[in-house]
Amino acid sequence: MKVLANDGISDSGKNALLEAGIEFIEAKVSQEHLINFINENQVDVLLVRSATKVREDLIDACASLKIIGRGGVGMDNIDVEYAIEKGLYVINTPNASSRSVAEMVFAHFLSLARFLHESNRLMPLEGDTHFSAMKKSFSKAVELEGKTLGVIGFGGIGKEVVKIGISLGMKVKVLTRKPRTEKIALRFFDGQEVYFEISTTNDWDQFLDGVDFLSINTPKTKDYVLDTPQFEKMKDGIFIVNTARGGVLNEVNLLQFIESGKIAGAALDVFENEPSPELPLLMNPNLSLSPHLGGNTLDAQEKIGTELAVQIIDIKKKL
């Protein structure tokens, strides 16, 4: 069995595959040359992250493929249903990067709440001349403890966001398509575990009422999850973070509500026009921005590589 990890894989994942007697092809192939490369090398397994697209044409053209793997959660760059119809295995790593994405959510929340995103921009330029003025302008910061955290989506990432919120002393509200109740566990360094019962709602009015910090943690959606009707119902001074997918919120209308003061600030790790975000977003001082880094930690990459390797090895035994 031959594996091509076209968007890379951790050493732990690569070594696990090699130890199982699976050939690993060291290559990074451009999208336009990928079909030919797969066919010339008779690749059995194609692993991707978000850069490489696996569409119907590639699936049809590459008869040697048996497994398509996505290192991460979202599968929108793979025609999953078509691949399954063609008899291919399609795998991903839904939990490996959940903690990394959740920590990114709070990195942005804390940055927004303490004006770090803006002070980091201005200090190199004006720190020696306007130090006192900047200190005064950034004095209206807020703490997260005691505030209400709203989480849209309650999958692996949403649950990790809720856990961190609880650990910071926040009140938690969760919105899902269908209301449900689940238990989540906070595990501590000394072996203790504390369980919390979380009941979700699908009532927007109930959910948004009183929310101070809002995190979007849904898969890719056809329509906006957050748009004018939702923005209008929000509490004045809310902070919003999107680490889900570009297109789950209306970026143009978001800026309008920021400019009106309704939304105190927002953070975007993903963009509608990724990888070329709109200039008004990049220039807005009330936005904390990152280039789709949610799951990009060394820890997550190790977990992703290992999780993919385990699944591939298991499937190989069945073939």
N, C-alpha and C positions, 0 to 999 in steps of 0.2 A: 504494500500500500504506500502511495506517495502523497505527501501533504505539502501544499503551497499556502503559507501564511502570508498573503499578499500585503497586508497592512501591518505585519509584524506580530510576534508572539514572544512572551517572556522566556528566559532561559529555562525556568522550571518546567514550562509546558513543552518546550522543545526537547529537553532531556528526558522527560517522561515518555514522549513519543519514540525517541531513539532507543530507550531501554526496552520498549515493547516491540522492537524490531521493525518499526515503521520508518520509511525513508522520508527525510525532511529536505525540501528543496529550498536553498538559500537564494531568494530572488525577490525583487520588487518590480512588478510588471505594470506598464501603463494600461489604462483601460482599453485603448484601441488595439493593443497587441495581446491582450489577455487570452482571447479565444485560441489564437494560434499557439501560444505558449502552452496552454493546457493540453491541447491536442498533440503537439509535438513531444511533450514529456509524459503523456498519458497520466495526468494528475487525477487521483481518486478523490482527494479532499481539498476543497478550497475554503480557506479561512479568511474572513475579512473583518474590518471594523466599520467605520462610517464612510471611509473614502471610496472604496471599491464598490461598484454596483453589480448586482447579480440579477440580470433581467432575463426575460423569456428567450431572447435571441441567444444569449450565452448558454443557457440551460439546454436549448435545442441543439446548439452547435457542438457541445462537448459531451460526447457519449461516454467518456471514461469516468465522468463525475459520479460519485456515489453519495458524498456528504458535502453539504454546504454549512459552514459554521460562522456565526456572528459573535465576535468578542464584545459582549455588551448586552444591553437589554433590547433596545429598539430594533425592529427588523424591517423598517421601511425602505432600506436600500436593497432588499432581496424580495423577489416575487415568490413568497413562501408557498402559497397555495398551489401555484403552478408547478413549483419544484416537487412538492409532495405528490401531486397528480402524476408526475413523470416518474415516480418511484424513488425519489432521492430522500435521504435523511436530511432534515434541517434542524440544526441545534443552535443554542445560544447560551449565554451565561447570565440569567436574570438576577442573580443575587451577588455576583462577584464584585460589582462596582457600586452597589447600593450605598454602602457607608461613605465611600469617597464622594459621591454626588451629594449626599445629605450634608456632609461636612462643608462642601462648597456652598450649599444654601446658606448655612450659618456664617460662613466667612463673609458672604455678601451682606447678610442681615447686620452683622456687627460692624462691617465697614460703613454701611449706610447710616446706622443708628449713631455712630460716632464721627461721621463725616470724614472717615479715613480716605475714602475714594477721592474726595476733593482736596483734602490737605496734602495727600501724596502728590497730586498734580501741581499744587501751588507752592509748596515749601521750597523745592529747588529753584523756583523762579523769583519768589518774593519773601522767602523766609528770613533773609537778612535785612529787609527793608520794611516789611509790614507784619512782623511777628506778632505784635500786640493786637493789631487789627484782626488778624486771622484768628487769634486765640478767642477774641470776643465774638467773632462771627460764627465760630463753631461751638459756642457754649451751650446751645440748646439741644444737646444730645440726650438720648433716652436709654434706659436700661431695658433688657429683655425680660428680666425676672418680673413676674406678676402681670405681664402683658398677655394678650390672647393671640395664639398662633392658629392660623387657618391653613389647612393642607388640602389641596385638591388632588385626589387620587390616593389610594391606600394599598398600593402594591409594595414591592420590596423597598423601593426608595422612600415612598410616602411613610412607611412604618418607621424607617430609620430617622426621618425628619421628625416624626412625632416623638420618638425616644429622646432625641437630643433636646427638643423643646421641653419635654417633661423634666429632663435632667437639669435644665436651666431655670426651672421653676415657673414655666409658662403654663397658661391654661390652653387647652387644645380642642380644636373643632376640626372635623374631617368631612369632606364632601365626596360622595361616590354616586354612581348612577343608581344603585339600589342600596337602600339602607341596610346595614348589617352591624353586628357586634362581634368584635374579636378581642382576644387577650394578647397583649404584647409583654415581653419581659425585658427589664433592665438588669444587666449582669454587671457586677462590680468586681474590683480587683481582689477582694477577699473571699470570693466564691458566693457571696450573697446574691439572691435573685429577688426582684420585686416585680409583681405582675400588676398590670393596669388593664382594665376593661374599657375598650374604646367603642362607642356607638356612633356610627356615621349617619349622615342625613343626605337626602337628595333635594332638600328645600333650600333654594338659593337665599331667600330672605333670612331664614333662620341661621344659615351658615355664615353669611356676611355680617350679620349684626354684631358689632363690637370687635371685629377682627382688627388687630393692630399690625400684624405681620402675616403676609400671605405667600405661600409657596405653591407653585404649580408642579405637580409630579405625575403627569399623565403620559400615555403613549402619544404618538403623532395623531392629530385629529383632522377631520375634513374641514370643519368650521372652527371659528375662534371659540375658545372656552371663555376667554375674557374679552369683552368688547364694551361699547358704551352702556348698554343696559346694566351690566355688572359693575362697571366703574361708578356709575351714578349711585348705586346702592351702598357703596363702600363708606366706611367711616372716614371722616376727614383726617388727613395726616397718615394714611396707611403706607406701609412699605411692601413692595411686591418683588419677588424673585422668581425668575423663570430659568430653570435648568432642564426643562423637559425637551421640547422641540421648538424650532422656529415655526411660527404660524399658529401656536395655541393661544396667543394673544395678539390683539391688533396694535401694532407698534405705533402707527400714526396717531390713533386715538389715545394711546397711552401718553404720548408726549403732550397732547392737548390737556389732559387731566393733570399732568405734572405742572404744566405752565399755569394752570388755573389755581394751583395750590391744593387741589383735592387729594392728589397723591403726593406724599412727601418725597418719595424717591423710589427708584426701581433698579433692579439688577438684571442683566441679561447675559447668560452664558451661551445662549443659542439665538439665532436670528432668522427672520423670514428669508432674507437674501444671502444667507450663508453660502459661500465664504466671503461675500462682499457686502457687509452691513451698510445700511444707509448712513450717509454722512451726518444728518441731524442727530442720529442716535449717538454716534461716536463723539460728537462735540457737546452733548448736553451734560452740564456739570452735576445734574441730579441723578445721573445714571452711573451705576457701578458696573463695569464691563469686563468680560473675560472671553477668550476665543475658544469656546466649547471645550472647557477643561474639566467638566464635572467628574468623569471617571478616570481622568488621567493622573493617577498616582502610582508610584512604584508598587504599593501594596495591592492596589486593584489589578494592575497588570499581572502580578504574580498569581493572584486568585483566578483571573480570567484564563491565563495560559494553562494552569493546572486543571481547571474545570473543563476546558475544551478537550484537553488530552485524555482525561478520564472518560469522557463521553465517546471520543473517537475509538479508544481502545475497547470499550464495551461493545460498540457497534461492529468493530472488526471481528469480534468473536462470533457475531451472528451471521456474518456474510459468508 
